[in-house]
Amino acid sequence: MPEQSQTEIFDLGDFQLSTGFILSNAKLAYKTHGKLNAAKDNAILFPHFLGGAPEALEIYIGEDRPLDPRKYFIILPGLLGNGVSSSPSNTAAPFDRGAFPQTHIADDVIAQHRLVTEKFGIDELYLVLGWSVGALQTYEWAVRFPHMVKRAASIAGAPKPSPWTLLWLRTAIEEPILADPAWNNGFYTDPQAVQAGLRRQAHVMALTLPPLGFYREGEEVWRTIGFASMDDFVSRFWEAFMLPQDPNNLVNQSRKTRAADPSAGGDLSAALSRIKAQMFVVAFTGDRMFPPEECKRDAERIPNAKYWEVNSIGGHLTTFSLTEQDRQAMDDVLRQVLTA
C-alpha cells in the first residue's frame, strides 16, 4: 500500500449538469500520489467504480508496482454522488437527499477535466484507466477529449452498459433500496434505516457478480481467501461493503451508470471511431457484467485498439485482487498498458 494521501476538494462553483440543473457550490473530491513532473507528461487519471472511492484504488499504487508514484503523478477523482464529492448525502436543500438532481458520467468527466486542466495545468494525460464504472468514464474521456488522452484502458468495462447490465443495475442496486419501507422516496433521516434494502442488495450482488466456480463444491474460492463459510463470505465481504453506503448515493450512481453513453444517444460506432488514444480493452473470463465477447466487439470498433482476455478466478471481481492469481493478473495488465 502507498503512503496514504489526504482527500482534497476541488471547487467547481455553480456547476451545470447535463440533466439541466445547476449544482451550487459543487465539489469534486480527489486524491493524488506522486509528483507532476516539469513537462506535465506523467499524469495518470484513475476514476473509481460504483460504490467505490478513490482510496479503494490505492491497492494498485506503490513503489516497484506498475503504478509507481516515483514515476507517475496519479490522480484519483471521486464520482459525483460518492458521498464526498457533491452527493445526495451532503448537499443542502433544495437538492438534499431524494431531491438531488440526476448526474451523468459525462458530468463526472467534465468535472475531472476541469480539475486536471485548471488545478494542475495538464493538457495531456499519459493514461486514463478504470474498470466497471471507471471504464465507462474512461470511454467518455477518450471520446469527449480525444486529443488529451494518450493512452486509455478499459478493464472489465464498456462504453455503455449492455441490456443485461442495465437489468442488473435496476434489479441488484435500485429495486432492493426502493422496496425498503424506510426508503420514503429518498427522504429517510438515517441511512441505516434502509439496512434491509442494503442487505438484499448485497445478497443479489453475491449471487450474480462472482463466477459460478467461486462457489463450486470442492473449489470454494471463498475458503482460500479467509472466509469460514459461504454465509461468512456473504456477510463479511458483501454486506460489509454495502451497509456503510448511503442509499441515495447508490441510486444516483446506478442511474448515471444506466444512462452512460459517450455518443450521447447517437451512433456509438461513430463515436468510438473518433478515439485517438492508444486504446486497451481488457476482459476477464467469467465476467458476466462485461463478458469478453462484448468487450472484443467494442475493441473492434476503435482504431488500432488492442484487446486481450485474461484468465481469472474472480471474473468481474478480479479487480479486487482477492486472490494472489488475480492480483498478479491485474499487475500484468497494468504493466502491459503502461509499457506498450
Summary of the structure (lengths in Angstrom):
residues: 340
radius of gyration: 19.1
end to end distance: 24.9
largest distance: 56.2
contacts: 1201
relative contact order: 0.13
helix: 42%
strand: 16%
